[in-house]
Amino acid sequence: MLSALYYLFLIALCTVFMVLSAVALVVCWPFDRARRTVHELSRILVRIFFFIPPFWRQRVIGREYVDKDKSYVIVLNHNTVIDIPTLYYLPLNFRWVSKREVFRVPFFGQFLVLHGDICIDRGRAAEAKEQMVQKGRVWLGRGASVAVFPEGTRSKDGEIHRFKTGAFALAKEAGVEILPVVFDGTASLIRKNLLFNWGNRITIRVLPPVPVERVVSTEIHELAQQVHDSMADALAEIKIEKLKLKN
């Protein structure tokens, strides 16, 4: 019952913020091509979503590695839809790279359009990579970051699997740093029966950014593997820490 009420509240809340975001986009467009105002409204929406349940906790480790005045290609592990709002805990203006099917989902799709997020056709790999690089460079040039799930799909076992190379090609061509971010606990916020876990804990760990010099000089597949391994190690450390705390 409580979960159903919270879902209804979220529908009403998202509707209000969707209208506000549309108005902000129109009013601010002449002087805000990076859509910072729209993005900040989404950050407020996310904070309300996570704040109201009294026992939800979100912990950010490595916030000092984030320079809000820089543009990054952000790479993240992907477990669930909750990964998307969780990233808004970082003080960055970013655009998502998302498959076109998500743009058809009620609320999510409309927000993606308002944000200017990058739509790709995952069924056409070469074309999708080209779209990501082309549109990603536009947003990076406007001062925004670009957020990518390099696994290309959700992990079914919570581990980090093989990375696709699109995000790394974008960083290399645009000459920007890569910011690895690891999530733990997002998959357990909504249970399989769609009820909320009211005692959920989320850890957001930001790793040191990969410098531009290393991004440019390293072969793309090797770069992807290096970042993958550092993120997998960080996730393993988080899980070991959780086990210690339980014991």
C-alpha positions in Angstrom: 0.0 0.0 0.0 2.8 2.4 0.9 4.6 1.7 -2.3 1.5 2.3 -4.3 1.0 5.7 -2.7 4.6 6.6 -3.3 4.2 5.7 -7.0 1.2 7.9 -7.3 3.1 10.7 -5.6 6.0 10.3 -8.0 3.7 10.4 -11.0 2.2 13.7 -9.8 5.7 15.1 -9.0 7.1 14.1 -12.3 4.2 15.7 -14.1 4.8 19.0 -12.3 8.6 18.9 -13.1 8.0 18.0 -16.7 5.9 21.1 -17.2 8.5 23.2 -15.3 11.3 21.7 -17.5 9.4 22.5 -20.7 8.8 26.1 -19.6 12.5 26.4 -18.6 13.7 25.0 -21.9 11.7 27.5 -23.9 12.4 30.5 -21.7 16.1 29.8 -21.2 17.0 28.4 -24.6 18.5 31.7 -26.1 21.1 31.9 -23.3 21.3 28.3 -22.0 22.2 26.0 -24.9 23.7 23.5 -22.4 20.3 23.2 -20.7 21.7 23.7 -17.3 18.4 25.0 -16.0 16.5 21.9 -17.1 19.2 19.7 -15.6 19.1 21.5 -12.3 15.3 21.0 -12.2 15.9 17.3 -12.6 18.5 17.3 -9.8 15.8 18.9 -7.5 13.3 16.2 -8.6 15.8 13.5 -7.8 16.6 14.9 -4.4 12.9 15.0 -3.5 12.6 11.3 -4.7 15.4 10.1 -2.4 14.7 12.5 0.5 11.2 11.6 1.4 11.7 7.9 2.5 13.3 8.5 5.9 15.5 5.4 5.9 17.0 5.6 2.3 20.6 6.5 2.4 23.0 7.6 -0.4 26.7 7.8 0.1 29.1 9.5 -2.3 32.8 8.5 -2.2 35.3 10.4 -4.2 33.4 13.6 -4.8 36.7 15.5 -4.7 37.5 14.0 -8.1 34.7 15.9 -9.8 35.5 19.3 -11.2 32.1 20.9 -12.0 33.7 23.3 -14.4 35.0 20.4 -16.6 33.2 18.3 -19.2 33.7 14.5 -19.0 32.7 11.4 -20.7 31.1 9.7 -17.6 31.1 5.8 -17.7 29.0 3.9 -15.2 28.0 0.3 -14.4 24.4 -0.4 -15.1 22.1 -2.5 -12.9 18.7 -0.9 -13.0 16.7 2.2 -13.9 17.5 3.7 -10.5 21.1 4.2 -11.8 19.8 7.2 -13.8 18.5 9.4 -11.0 21.4 8.3 -8.8 23.9 10.0 -11.1 22.3 13.4 -10.3 24.1 13.3 -7.0 27.2 14.5 -8.9 27.5 18.3 -9.4 27.7 18.0 -13.2 25.5 19.0 -16.1 25.3 15.9 -18.3 23.4 14.3 -21.2 22.6 10.6 -21.3 23.2 8.3 -24.1 20.2 6.0 -24.3 18.6 3.5 -26.6 15.6 4.7 -28.6 13.2 2.4 -26.9 13.6 4.3 -23.7 12.4 7.5 -25.4 9.0 5.8 -25.8 8.6 5.1 -22.0 6.1 7.5 -20.4 7.7 10.2 -18.4 11.2 8.9 -19.0 11.0 9.5 -22.7 9.6 13.0 -22.4 12.3 14.0 -19.9 15.0 12.6 -22.2 13.7 14.8 -25.0 13.6 17.9 -22.8 17.1 17.2 -21.6 18.4 16.8 -25.1 19.7 13.3 -24.4 21.3 11.3 -27.1 19.2 8.7 -28.8 20.9 5.7 -30.5 19.7 2.6 -32.3 21.4 -0.2 -30.4 20.4 -2.6 -33.2 22.8 -0.9 -35.6 26.1 -0.9 -33.7 28.2 1.1 -36.2 25.6 3.7 -36.7 24.9 4.0 -33.0 28.6 4.6 -32.3 28.8 7.2 -35.0 25.7 9.0 -33.5 27.1 8.9 -30.0 30.4 10.4 -31.1 28.8 13.1 -33.3 26.1 14.2 -30.9 28.3 13.7 -27.9 30.9 16.1 -29.3 28.2 18.8 -29.7 27.2 18.6 -26.1 30.8 18.4 -24.9 31.5 21.5 -26.9 28.6 23.3 -25.1 30.2 22.5 -21.7 28.1 19.5 -20.8 29.3 16.1 -19.9 28.1 12.9 -21.6 27.0 9.9 -19.5 27.3 6.4 -20.9 26.6 2.8 -19.7 29.5 1.1 -21.6 28.2 -2.4 -20.9 25.3 -1.5 -23.3 22.7 -3.2 -21.1 21.9 -4.0 -17.5 24.0 -6.5 -15.6 21.9 -9.4 -14.5 24.3 -10.5 -11.7 25.5 -7.2 -10.3 29.0 -7.6 -11.7 30.6 -5.4 -14.4 30.8 -7.0 -17.8 32.6 -6.3 -21.0 32.6 -2.7 -22.2 31.7 -1.5 -25.7 34.1 1.1 -27.0 31.7 4.0 -28.0 32.3 6.0 -24.9 36.0 5.7 -25.2 36.0 6.7 -28.9 34.0 9.8 -28.0 36.4 10.8 -25.2 39.4 10.2 -27.6 37.9 12.2 -30.5 36.7 15.1 -28.2 39.9 15.1 -26.2 38.2 15.1 -22.8 38.8 13.1 -19.5 36.9 10.0 -18.7 35.2 9.9 -15.3 34.5 6.4 -14.0 31.6 6.1 -11.5 30.6 2.9 -9.8 27.1 2.2 -8.2 26.2 -0.3 -5.6 22.7 -0.8 -4.1 20.7 0.7 -6.9 19.4 -2.8 -7.9 17.8 -3.4 -4.5 15.8 -0.2 -4.2 12.9 -1.7 -6.1 12.2 -5.4 -5.4 11.1 -7.9 -8.1 7.5 -7.4 -7.0 7.9 -3.7 -7.8 7.6 -2.7 -4.1 10.1 -0.3 -2.7 12.8 -1.4 -0.3 12.4 1.2 2.4 15.7 0.5 4.1 17.8 0.7 1.0 21.4 1.9 0.9 23.2 3.2 -2.2 26.9 3.8 -2.6 28.2 6.1 -5.4 32.0 5.8 -5.8 33.8 8.2 -8.1 37.2 7.1 -9.4 40.0 9.4 -10.4 39.4 10.7 -13.9 41.5 9.3 -16.7 43.7 12.3 -17.9 43.3 13.6 -21.5 46.9 12.6 -22.3 46.2 9.0 -21.4 42.9 9.0 -23.3 44.5 10.3 -26.4 47.6 8.1 -26.4 46.0 4.8 -25.4 44.4 2.4 -28.0 40.6 2.4 -27.5 40.2 -1.3 -26.6 43.0 -1.1 -24.2 41.6 2.1 -22.6 38.2 0.4 -22.3 39.7 -2.6 -20.6 41.8 -0.5 -18.2 38.7 1.5 -17.1 36.7 -1.7 -16.8 39.2 -3.3 -14.5 39.5 -0.3 -12.2 35.7 -0.1 -11.9 35.4 -3.8 -11.3 38.1 -3.6 -8.5 36.2 -0.6 -7.0 32.9 -2.5 -7.0 34.6 -5.5 -5.3 36.0 -3.3 -2.6 32.5 -1.8 -1.9 31.0 -5.3 -1.6 33.8 -6.4 0.8 33.2 -3.4 2.9 29.4 -4.1 3.0 30.1 -7.7 4.2 32.4 -6.4 6.9 29.7 -4.0 8.2 27.1 -6.8 8.2 29.4 -9.0 10.3 
